[in-house]
Amino acid sequence: MEELFITEEDLDYFTNIPNMVCEETVQYKAKNSFEEEVKAHNCITLEEFGKMLKDSIDNDPRFV
């Protein structure tokens, strides 16, 4: 059988497996808060959607 030599860099690569497939190397710092981003893109949050859905069901005579 042929001998196989690996470098320390190769050994480190094969032994230090990350927990996630895509770990961040640089911390992301958002310019705006989540709420500001939602409003800037004309979106709603899941909480707002849930409230709107509940209100529409409560006000619909078919669901009384």
C-alpha positions as CSV (number, residue, x, y, z in Angstrom):
1,M,0.0,0.0,0.0
2,E,1.3,3.4,-0.9
3,E,2.0,5.9,1.9
4,L,-0.1,9.1,2.0
5,F,1.2,12.3,3.4
6,I,-0.9,15.3,4.3
7,T,0.0,18.7,5.5
8,E,-1.1,20.2,8.8
9,E,-3.4,22.5,6.9
10,D,-5.1,19.4,5.3
11,L,-5.4,17.7,8.7
12,D,-6.9,20.8,10.2
13,Y,-9.4,21.0,7.4
14,F,-10.5,17.4,7.8
15,T,-10.7,17.4,11.6
16,N,-12.3,20.8,12.4
17,I,-15.7,20.3,10.8
18,P,-18.1,23.2,11.4
19,N,-21.4,22.6,13.1
20,M,-23.2,24.4,10.3
21,V,-22.7,24.3,6.6
22,C,-22.4,28.0,6.3
23,E,-21.0,29.7,9.4
24,E,-20.6,33.4,9.3
25,T,-17.0,34.6,9.3
26,V,-17.9,38.3,9.8
27,Q,-20.6,39.5,12.2
28,Y,-23.5,41.1,10.3
29,K,-24.6,44.5,11.6
30,A,-27.9,45.7,10.2
31,K,-28.3,49.4,9.5
32,N,-31.9,49.3,10.5
33,S,-33.9,47.4,13.0
34,F,-36.1,44.5,11.8
35,E,-39.2,46.7,12.2
36,E,-37.7,49.5,10.1
37,E,-36.7,47.0,7.3
38,V,-40.2,45.5,7.3
39,K,-41.7,48.9,6.8
40,A,-39.1,50.0,4.3
41,H,-40.0,47.0,2.1
42,N,-43.8,47.4,2.6
43,C,-44.1,44.1,4.4
44,I,-45.8,42.8,7.5
45,T,-44.6,40.6,10.3
46,L,-46.0,37.2,11.1
47,E,-47.6,38.7,14.2
48,E,-49.3,41.4,12.2
49,F,-50.5,38.8,9.7
50,G,-51.9,36.6,12.5
51,K,-53.7,39.5,14.0
52,M,-55.2,40.5,10.6
53,L,-56.2,36.9,9.9
54,K,-57.9,36.6,13.3
55,D,-59.7,39.9,12.9
56,S,-61.0,38.9,9.5
57,I,-62.2,35.5,10.8
58,D,-63.9,37.2,13.8
59,N,-65.6,39.7,11.6
60,D,-66.8,37.2,8.9
61,P,-70.4,36.1,9.5
62,R,-69.7,32.7,8.0
63,F,-67.5,31.8,11.0
64,V,-69.9,32.9,13.7
